[in-house]
Amino acid sequence: MKKRKILYGILLLLLLTACSQIKNAKENGLYVEKSGKITEAIVENFDEDYYSKEELKVNILSAIKTYNDEKKEDRISLKNLRLKDKKIRALLQYKSYKDYQNFNKVFLFAGEIKEAGKADIDLNVPVFSNEEEKTERILSDLKSEKSYKVLVIDRTMHVEVEGKILFAGKNVKIEDKKNAKAVYDKEMAEGSYSYIIYK
């Protein structure tokens, strides 16, 4: 019973918590493709004294199968699962941000800025350019840029985009042209999000 509870706990942690640098991620992260696909990198401590890699794999695949059966098509797939230095690293690919959101029971949006507005996401927020001298804009003013997309998330997460990061909200640390760290602060008001604008 204890073993089963621990195994369930690590599975739940993995699922709640991608392609390029994301394959060798040292922390949980998302890779966002221009096509809309999302790859999630999950990195967690792993103790084989209580459960095995194969047991974990079986449980992850079972959860994925349940979701795909409900959708009547393969929306999620396990791309990789490896154990090294007592850390488990898994790559899960989702056909859309909605699949990531529904499967993990968390908030995520990735798409055109105008579509974010239709999804009742607040666009009246300041964002800052990915330049040495930061330029401040209001996100809603960027709706006319058809090639611009926005990722909106409500948790701390490393994010990598296929294209180029152009702007980000104040609680996002831009690392380079493709990578950023969204930081969730418990003191933030409920419903507050991190914004990353890319193309």
Secondary structure by P-SEA (a helix, b strand, c coil): caaaaaaaaaaaaaaaccccccccccccbbbbccccbbbbbbbbbbbcccccaaaaaaaaaaaaaaaaaaacccccccccccccccbbbbbbbbccaaaaaaaacbbbbbccaaaaaaacccccbbbbccccbbbbbbcccccccccbbbbbbccbbbbbbcccccccccccccccccbbbbbbbccccccbbbbbbcc
